[in-house]
Amino acid sequence: MSSESQQDQQKKKMGRPRKYDEGFRKTALERMKACEDVTALALELGISRGQLYRFQSEALGRTPEPRPESWLKEKADERQRRRIAELERLVARQALELDFFKGALLRIEENRRKRGPNSGKPSTSKSGT
């Protein structure tokens, strides 16, 4: 494998955006105008649908507004809230399971006490007797 292709693969793994030359962008936009299925075109070109729409926005002179730093904090907070809710559901389910098994154990112990010592021969013999 050549060093260039290794570098390209490393960039892909690291999630760095690839640069597209102007010819590729123009060709993609022309095909997008005549295309009925943008998703299929994106797959064919090896890029995301969003990237095609970014090409389109840039060609029309639109630039995306940079997101404020508070947006990142809000996203992190939302992820944390979802994780907390997930963990709370897990704790509630485990509490229900514990209650169920505690109740079952109490019923088993109660049945054993009711049978008493004279309830018949045990199903297994003690070792050594």
N, C-alpha and C positions, 0 to 999 in steps of 0.2 A: 504494500500500500504506500502511495507517495505521501510525502509530508504534508502536502496541501490538503489532500482528502482527509488525513488524520486531523488536521486543524479544523476543517469544516465540520467534521463529526463532533469534535470537542466543543465547538461553538454551539452546535445544535443541542448537545447535552446540557450545556450551561444556560441555555435559554436566551442567548443573545439574539436580537433581531437581525435578520439578514438584510443586506442592502440590495435594492433592486435598481438596475439601470433604467434610464429614461425610456429606452426602446421597449423593454419588458413591460413597463407601466403602461405605455401607450397601447401596446398590443393587447394587454389585459383589458384596458378600458374599452377599446373598440369591440373586443369579443363580448364584453359585459353588456354593451348596448344592444347587441343582436341576440343575446342569450336569454333563454326562458328560465333556466335553472342555474342561479348564481352559485349554489352549493356545489353542483356538479362541475362547473367551470373552475371553482376554487380547488377542488380535489384534483382536477386535471392539471392545473398549473402548479400544484404543490404548495399552495398558500391557503390561508384561512379566508373565510367569507369576509370577516371584519377587515382584513388587509385590503381586499378588493374595494370595500367601501371607503377605506382610508385613502386609497389611491384616488377614488372618485372625489372625495371631499377636498383633497389637496389640489386636484386639477381644477376644481371650481373656486379655488382660492379660500376655502374655509379652513381655519385652523382650530383644532380642539382647544378648549380652555383648559389650562392646567388645573388639576384638582388641588384644592387646598390641603394643607397638612392635616387639618381636622378630619378630612375624609378618611385618611388612613387610620386614625384613631377610632373613628366610628366603625369602620370595617372590623378592626381588631376587637372592639367592644361587642359587636354583633356576633362574631365568632365565639367569643367567650360566653355570651348569653346563651347561645345555642348549645354549647358544650355543657354549661351548668344545667340547663333544662334536661339534656340527655342523661346526665349523671343523676339528677333528682328522680327521673323516671326509673332508672336502674335501682336506686336505693329503695324506692317505694315498692318495686316488684320484689326485691329481696326481702323486704320487711314482711310482705304478704306471704312469701314462701316460708319464712321463719315462723310466722304465726301458725300457718297450716301444720308444719312439722311439729311444733310444740304441742298443739292440740292433739295431733295423732299420737304422740308419745305419751301424753297424759292419759288418753283413752286406753292405750295398751297397758300402761302401768295399773290403771284402775281395774281392768279386766283380770290382770294377774292377781291383784289383791283379792278380788271377789272369789276367784277360784280357790284360793287358800292352799294350805299345805296338803290337804287330803283330796285334791281334785283328780287324782289318778296317777298312773305311772308316767314319768316323763318320757318323751319320745327318744331321748338318748340316755345312755347309761353313763355314770361317772367313771372316769378311768380308775382302775385299781380296785373296783368292787365287783 
